[in-house]
């Protein structure tokens, strides 16, 4: 019996014209594509590809099998869609990857609403920063991902994803309660606290636009720890609105930074239509994220 994965690889080579392009489209390593082609040739007893200059091309047998593979894969995809529609939301599983401040704010409310409406569906979460969430999405390990990015600084890799802007999240200067100064430049001589790599890049660029380089003394992804450091008078920082909505240390003062923000995206991978459970989760996340206090 022919292996479906190897048929998918052959169809991708036929569609994209090379092993390299097929590997990129499938998110496989190039040697893995070559291995699948070799195994498919062994299974069929036919030569399916041949070298042409520095690349390859399909033989007549390869073209015939690639055409049939497209038909087979299309029927399998249709069967999955029909089965999902028949099953509806009485059973199944849907998985979400999200960054910490989303998990600490609107995601639990969305999950509670989803679970109440569809108790038979197994809903699971994974905490992941945007690069890992994108990888999980493309690998089929989650169906939905929440991602964030800053303008010109650490934007998520959205190539090939179906995505939408969910929130335009404001940024805030965060200082100890007793410190004066409402702009970044007012604190140019203070120690600074930075977050994840993308947040740190955004902070450095924002400070550069204000005419100075921040003296970053502490780095942590934990927004609770960041605020504790600030409250202790160890420095100042910049935090997005969701981090402050999830946790607001009473010992800090926050000032909204005009024109500064980050974008939060809702993303899925693959061709539509999405399974009913995925559609229902997307709708629930949109509804909760679109209500106060997340969307102001």
GURO-755229 format. One record per residue (C-alpha): residue in three letters; x, y, z. Coordinates in Angstrom, 2 decimals. Layout:
rec res:ALA px:X py:Y pz:Z
...
//
This chain:
rec res:UNK px:0.00 py:0.00 pz:0.00
rec res:UNK px:1.32 py:3.43 pz:-0.92
rec res:UNK px:2.27 py:5.71 pz:1.95
rec res:UNK px:0.13 py:8.88 pz:2.09
rec res:UNK px:2.98 py:11.05 pz:3.42
rec res:UNK px:5.22 py:10.03 pz:0.52
rec res:UNK px:2.43 py:10.73 pz:-1.95
rec res:UNK px:2.09 py:14.19 pz:-0.40
rec res:UNK px:5.83 py:14.74 pz:-0.88
rec res:UNK px:5.68 py:13.66 pz:-4.55
rec res:UNK px:2.69 py:15.94 pz:-5.17
rec res:UNK px:4.58 py:18.84 pz:-3.59
rec res:UNK px:7.63 py:18.22 pz:-5.79
rec res:UNK px:5.39 py:18.17 pz:-8.87
rec res:UNK px:3.56 py:21.32 pz:-7.75
rec res:UNK px:6.62 py:23.36 pz:-6.76
rec res:UNK px:9.15 py:22.07 pz:-9.29
rec res:UNK px:12.04 py:21.13 pz:-7.02
rec res:UNK px:13.02 py:19.24 pz:-3.89
rec res:UNK px:14.08 py:22.50 pz:-2.20
rec res:UNK px:10.80 py:24.28 pz:-2.89
rec res:UNK px:8.78 py:21.21 pz:-1.84
rec res:UNK px:10.73 py:20.99 pz:1.43
rec res:UNK px:10.00 py:24.66 pz:2.15
rec res:UNK px:6.30 py:24.25 pz:1.38
rec res:UNK px:6.00 py:21.16 pz:3.58
rec res:UNK px:8.30 py:22.53 pz:6.29
rec res:UNK px:10.51 py:19.45 pz:5.94
rec res:UNK px:14.27 py:19.23 pz:5.81
rec res:UNK px:15.49 py:18.74 pz:2.22
rec res:UNK px:17.09 py:15.33 pz:2.98
rec res:UNK px:13.73 py:14.19 pz:4.37
rec res:UNK px:12.02 py:14.96 pz:1.05
rec res:UNK px:14.73 py:13.09 pz:-0.86
rec res:UNK px:14.36 py:10.13 pz:1.53
rec res:UNK px:10.58 py:9.98 pz:1.02
rec res:UNK px:11.02 py:10.06 pz:-2.76
rec res:UNK px:13.57 py:7.24 pz:-2.62
rec res:UNK px:11.28 py:5.14 pz:-0.41
rec res:UNK px:8.33 py:5.79 pz:-2.73
rec res:UNK px:10.40 py:4.60 pz:-5.70
rec res:UNK px:11.26 py:1.45 pz:-3.75
rec res:UNK px:7.61 py:0.86 pz:-2.87
rec res:UNK px:6.40 py:1.29 pz:-6.46
rec res:UNK px:9.37 py:-0.34 pz:-8.20
rec res:UNK px:9.38 py:2.63 pz:-10.61
rec res:UNK px:11.75 py:5.48 pz:-11.35
rec res:UNK px:9.75 py:8.57 pz:-10.41
rec res:UNK px:12.36 py:11.34 pz:-10.65
rec res:UNK px:15.51 py:11.91 pz:-12.67
rec res:UNK px:18.28 py:14.46 pz:-12.55
rec res:UNK px:18.06 py:17.43 pz:-14.92
rec res:UNK px:21.11 py:19.67 pz:-14.67
rec res:UNK px:21.44 py:20.71 pz:-11.05
rec res:UNK px:17.82 py:19.83 pz:-10.27
rec res:UNK px:15.36 py:17.01 pz:-10.89
rec res:UNK px:12.28 py:16.40 pz:-12.97
rec res:UNK px:9.53 py:13.82 pz:-12.83
rec res:UNK px:9.56 py:10.84 pz:-15.15
rec res:UNK px:6.40 py:9.86 pz:-17.01
rec res:UNK px:5.60 py:7.43 pz:-14.19
rec res:UNK px:6.30 py:10.17 pz:-11.64
rec res:UNK px:3.94 py:12.63 pz:-13.36
rec res:UNK px:1.19 py:10.01 pz:-13.56
rec res:UNK px:1.53 py:9.10 pz:-9.89
rec res:UNK px:1.73 py:12.77 pz:-8.85
rec res:UNK px:-1.57 py:13.45 pz:-10.66
rec res:UNK px:-3.19 py:10.49 pz:-8.91
rec res:UNK px:-1.68 py:11.62 pz:-5.60
rec res:UNK px:-3.37 py:15.01 pz:-5.95
rec res:UNK px:-6.71 py:13.23 pz:-6.45
rec res:UNK px:-6.13 py:10.90 pz:-3.49
rec res:UNK px:-5.05 py:13.72 pz:-1.16
rec res:UNK px:-7.99 py:15.86 pz:-2.23
rec res:UNK px:-10.40 py:13.03 pz:-1.42
rec res:UNK px:-8.75 py:12.46 pz:1.97
rec res:UNK px:-9.01 py:16.17 pz:2.82
rec res:UNK px:-12.66 py:16.19 pz:1.73
rec res:UNK px:-13.36 py:13.11 pz:3.87
rec res:UNK px:-11.80 py:14.79 pz:6.92
rec res:UNK px:-13.90 py:17.92 pz:6.35
rec res:UNK px:-17.11 py:15.92 pz:5.89
rec res:UNK px:-16.39 py:13.80 pz:8.95
rec res:UNK px:-15.72 py:16.91 pz:11.05
rec res:UNK px:-18.98 py:18.45 pz:9.85
rec res:UNK px:-20.86 py:15.23 pz:10.62
rec res:UNK px:-19.31 py:14.92 pz:14.08
rec res:UNK px:-19.85 py:18.63 pz:14.70
rec res:UNK px:-18.91 py:19.84 pz:18.15
rec res:UNK px:-19.99 py:16.76 pz:20.10
rec res:UNK px:-16.41 py:15.45 pz:20.35
rec res:UNK px:-12.90 py:16.08 pz:19.11
rec res:UNK px:-9.96 py:18.18 pz:20.22
rec res:UNK px:-8.66 py:21.68 pz:19.64
rec res:UNK px:-5.33 py:23.07 pz:20.87
rec res:UNK px:-4.22 py:26.65 pz:21.39
rec res:UNK px:-0.72 py:28.13 pz:21.78
rec res:UNK px:-0.55 py:31.55 pz:23.46
rec res:UNK px:1.98 py:33.87 pz:25.08
rec res:UNK px:1.85 py:34.37 pz:28.88
rec res:UNK px:-0.01 py:37.69 pz:29.14
rec res:UNK px:-2.75 py:36.39 pz:26.83
rec res:UNK px:-3.05 py:33.27 pz:29.00
rec res:UNK px:-3.22 py:35.57 pz:32.01
rec res:UNK px:-6.06 py:37.71 pz:30.64
rec res:UNK px:-8.63 py:36.90 pz:27.96
rec res:UNK px:-7.74 py:33.28 pz:27.12
rec res:UNK px:-9.20 py:31.74 pz:30.33
rec res:UNK px:-12.52 py:33.56 pz:29.80
rec res:UNK px:-12.61 py:32.40 pz:26.19
rec res:UNK px:-11.81 py:28.85 pz:27.26
rec res:UNK px:-14.53 py:28.86 pz:29.91
rec res:UNK px:-17.09 py:30.05 pz:27.38
rec res:UNK px:-15.98 py:27.42 pz:24.86
rec res:UNK px:-16.07 py:24.61 pz:27.44
rec res:UNK px:-19.56 py:25.60 pz:28.59
rec res:UNK px:-20.89 py:25.65 pz:25.03
rec res:UNK px:-19.06 py:22.52 pz:23.83
rec res:UNK px:-18.38 py:20.23 pz:26.81
rec res:UNK px:-17.59 py:17.24 pz:24.61
rec res:UNK px:-14.60 py:18.89 pz:22.93
rec res:UNK px:-11.15 py:18.44 pz:24.49
rec res:UNK px:-9.59 py:21.93 pz:24.70
rec res:UNK px:-5.86 py:22.18 pz:25.47
rec res:UNK px:-3.40 py:25.06 pz:25.93
rec res:UNK px:0.34 py:25.42 pz:25.42
rec res:UNK px:2.28 py:28.46 pz:26.63
rec res:UNK px:4.56 py:29.60 pz:23.82
rec res:UNK px:6.25 py:32.79 pz:22.69
rec res:UNK px:5.50 py:33.71 pz:19.04
rec res:UNK px:8.41 py:31.85 pz:17.33
rec res:UNK px:7.57 py:28.60 pz:19.14
rec res:UNK px:3.83 py:29.09 pz:18.62
rec res:UNK px:4.39 py:29.49 pz:14.85
rec res:UNK px:6.49 py:26.31 pz:14.80
rec res:UNK px:3.79 py:24.37 pz:16.69
rec res:UNK px:1.13 py:25.69 pz:14.31
rec res:UNK px:3.03 py:24.69 pz:11.17
rec res:UNK px:3.88 py:21.28 pz:12.63
rec res:UNK px:0.21 py:20.58 pz:13.30
rec res:UNK px:0.74 py:20.38 pz:17.07
rec res:UNK px:-1.82 py:23.15 pz:17.69
rec res:UNK px:-4.75 py:24.39 pz:15.63
rec res:UNK px:-4.81 py:28.02 pz:16.82
rec res:UNK px:-2.04 py:30.40 pz:17.92
rec res:UNK px:-1.97 py:33.82 pz:19.52
rec res:UNK px:1.06 py:35.86 pz:18.44
rec res:UNK px:2.36 py:39.36 pz:19.06
rec res:UNK px:4.72 py:41.69 pz:17.28
rec res:UNK px:6.04 py:45.23 pz:17.39
rec res:UNK px:6.19 py:47.57 pz:14.38
rec res:UNK px:9.62 py:47.17 pz:12.75
rec res:UNK px:10.87 py:45.20 pz:15.78
rec res:UNK px:10.28 py:41.52 pz:16.29
rec res:UNK px:7.24 py:40.97 pz:14.08
rec res:UNK px:6.13 py:37.31 pz:14.08
rec res:UNK px:6.74 py:35.17 pz:11.02
rec res:UNK px:3.28 py:35.14 pz:9.45
rec res:UNK px:4.35 py:33.69 pz:6.09
rec res:UNK px:1.88 py:31.02 pz:5.01
rec res:UNK px:-0.40 py:31.56 pz:8.01
rec res:UNK px:-3.99 py:32.70 pz:7.85
rec res:UNK px:-4.05 py:35.48 pz:10.42
rec res:UNK px:-5.98 py:38.50 pz:11.59
rec res:UNK px:-5.25 py:41.44 pz:13.83
rec res:UNK px:-6.98 py:40.72 pz:17.12
rec res:UNK px:-5.81 py:43.62 pz:19.29
rec res:UNK px:-3.77 py:46.81 pz:18.99
rec res:UNK px:-2.20 py:46.74 pz:22.44
rec res:UNK px:-0.89 py:49.98 pz:24.04
rec res:UNK px:2.53 py:50.19 pz:25.69
rec res:UNK px:3.16 py:51.80 pz:29.08
rec res:UNK px:6.17 py:53.25 pz:30.80
rec res:UNK px:6.39 py:51.58 pz:34.22
rec res:UNK px:8.28 py:53.29 pz:37.05
rec res:UNK px:8.44 py:53.02 pz:40.84
rec res:UNK px:5.49 py:54.85 pz:42.41
rec res:UNK px:7.66 py:57.65 pz:43.81
rec res:UNK px:9.70 py:58.44 pz:40.71
rec res:UNK px:8.84 py:61.46 pz:38.56
rec res:UNK px:9.02 py:61.59 pz:34.77
rec res:UNK px:6.41 py:60.66 pz:32.17
rec res:UNK px:8.59 py:60.05 pz:29.10
rec res:UNK px:11.32 py:57.58 pz:28.23
rec res:UNK px:13.88 py:60.38 pz:28.02
rec res:UNK px:13.07 py:61.46 pz:31.58
rec res:UNK px:14.60 py:58.17 pz:32.70
rec res:UNK px:17.60 py:58.04 pz:30.37
rec res:UNK px:20.01 py:57.85 pz:33.34
rec res:UNK px:18.04 py:55.21 pz:35.23
rec res:UNK px:18.68 py:51.45 pz:35.10
rec res:UNK px:16.26 py:49.58 pz:32.80
rec res:UNK px:14.55 py:46.20 pz:32.91
rec res:UNK px:13.88 py:44.33 pz:29.66
rec res:UNK px:11.67 py:41.39 pz:28.71
rec res:UNK px:11.79 py:38.79 pz:25.92
rec res:UNK px:13.99 py:39.24 pz:22.87
rec res:UNK px:11.29 py:40.93 pz:20.77
rec res:UNK px:10.28 py:43.19 pz:23.69
rec res:UNK px:13.92 py:44.09 pz:24.30
rec res:UNK px:14.44 py:45.04 pz:20.65
rec res:UNK px:11.32 py:47.23 pz:20.77
rec res:UNK px:12.52 py:48.89 pz:24.00
rec res:UNK px:15.99 py:49.64 pz:22.63
rec res:UNK px:14.53 py:51.14 pz:19.45
rec res:UNK px:12.01 py:53.25 pz:21.36
rec res:UNK px:14.77 py:54.62 pz:23.60
rec res:UNK px:16.98 py:55.27 pz:20.57
rec res:UNK px:14.15 py:57.31 pz:19.05
rec res:UNK px:14.17 py:59.34 pz:22.28
rec res:UNK px:17.89 py:59.97 pz:21.93
rec res:UNK px:19.55 py:57.49 pz:24.29
rec res:UNK px:20.56 py:53.85 pz:24.79
rec res:UNK px:18.99 py:52.22 pz:27.86
rec res:UNK px:21.27 py:50.76 pz:30.52
rec res:UNK px:19.61 py:47.32 pz:30.78
rec res:UNK px:20.52 py:45.79 pz:34.14
rec res:UNK px:17.91 py:43.04 pz:34.39
rec res:UNK px:16.21 py:40.76 pz:31.81
rec res:UNK px:13.21 py:38.51 pz:32.50
rec res:UNK px:10.18 py:37.31 pz:30.54
rec res:UNK px:8.06 py:37.22 pz:33.72
rec res:UNK px:5.87 py:40.35 pz:33.84
rec res:UNK px:5.15 py:39.76 pz:37.54
rec res:UNK px:8.89 py:39.70 pz:38.30
rec res:UNK px:9.46 py:42.78 pz:36.12
rec res:UNK px:6.94 py:44.79 pz:38.14
rec res:UNK px:8.41 py:43.53 pz:41.42
rec res:UNK px:11.85 py:44.75 pz:40.32
rec res:UNK px:10.40 py:48.13 pz:39.37
rec res:UNK px:8.45 py:48.42 pz:42.61
rec res:UNK px:11.69 py:47.73 pz:44.51
rec res:UNK px:13.27 py:50.75 pz:42.84
rec res:UNK px:15.71 py:48.71 pz:40.75
rec res:UNK px:14.79 py:50.29 pz:37.43
rec res:UNK px:12.11 py:51.25 pz:34.94
rec res:UNK px:10.62 py:49.35 pz:32.05
rec res:UNK px:8.01 py:49.32 pz:29.29
rec res:UNK px:5.16 py:46.81 pz:29.42
rec res:UNK px:2.20 py:46.09 pz:27.12
rec res:UNK px:-1.33 py:46.58 pz:28.32
rec res:UNK px:-2.13 py:42.87 pz:28.66
rec res:UNK px:0.77 py:42.36 pz:31.07
rec res:UNK px:-0.59 py:45.15 pz:33.28
rec res:UNK px:-4.14 py:43.85 pz:32.96
rec res:UNK px:-3.00 py:40.39 pz:34.07
rec res:UNK px:-1.08 py:41.76 pz:37.05
rec res:UNK px:-0.66 py:45.31 pz:38.38
rec res:UNK px:1.77 py:45.72 pz:41.25
rec res:UNK px:0.51 py:48.51 pz:43.55
rec res:UNK px:4.07 py:49.77 pz:43.95
rec res:UNK px:4.43 py:50.88 pz:40.32
rec res:UNK px:3.22 py:53.87 pz:38.34
rec res:UNK px:2.19 py:53.42 pz:34.69
rec res:UNK px:2.06 py:56.03 pz:31.93
rec res:UNK px:0.64 py:55.25 pz:28.48
rec res:UNK px:3.16 py:56.02 pz:25.73
rec res:UNK px:1.48 py:57.93 pz:22.88
rec res:UNK px:1.68 py:56.14 pz:19.55
rec res:UNK px:3.46 py:53.10 pz:20.99
rec res:UNK px:1.94 py:49.64 pz:20.90
rec res:UNK px:2.21 py:46.06 pz:19.81
rec res:UNK px:-0.09 py:43.99 pz:17.63
rec res:UNK px:-1.74 py:40.75 pz:18.75
rec res:UNK px:-2.66 py:38.27 pz:16.01
rec res:UNK px:-4.94 py:35.26 pz:15.88
rec res:UNK px:-3.51 py:32.66 pz:13.49
rec res:UNK px:-4.25 py:29.27 pz:11.96
rec res:UNK px:-2.40 py:27.20 pz:9.37
rec res:UNK px:-3.62 py:25.26 pz:6.36
rec res:UNK px:-6.32 py:25.70 pz:3.78
rec res:UNK px:-9.93 py:26.44 pz:4.79
rec res:UNK px:-12.44 py:25.29 pz:5.81
rec res:UNK px:-11.33 py:24.85 pz:9.41
rec res:UNK px:-12.82 py:22.06 pz:11.56
rec res:UNK px:-15.91 py:23.13 pz:13.53
rec res:UNK px:-14.07 py:23.04 pz:16.88
rec res:UNK px:-11.39 py:25.37 pz:15.54
rec res:UNK px:-14.00 py:27.77 pz:14.15
rec res:UNK px:-15.84 py:27.80 pz:17.48
rec res:UNK px:-12.64 py:28.52 pz:19.44
rec res:UNK px:-11.69 py:31.33 pz:17.06
rec res:UNK px:-15.12 py:32.89 pz:17.48
rec res:UNK px:-14.89 py:32.64 pz:21.27
rec res:UNK px:-11.43 py:34.24 pz:21.40
rec res:UNK px:-12.57 py:37.07 pz:19.12
rec res:UNK px:-15.63 py:37.73 pz:21.26
rec res:UNK px:-13.74 py:37.91 pz:24.57
rec res:UNK px:-10.74 py:39.83 pz:23.23
rec res:UNK px:-13.11 py:42.31 pz:21.60
rec res:UNK px:-14.73 py:43.28 pz:24.89
rec res:UNK px:-13.52 py:45.58 pz:27.69
rec res:UNK px:-11.02 py:45.82 pz:29.26
rec res:UNK px:-8.96 py:44.28 pz:26.46
rec res:UNK px:-10.32 py:46.41 pz:23.64
rec res:UNK px:-10.73 py:49.99 pz:24.81
//
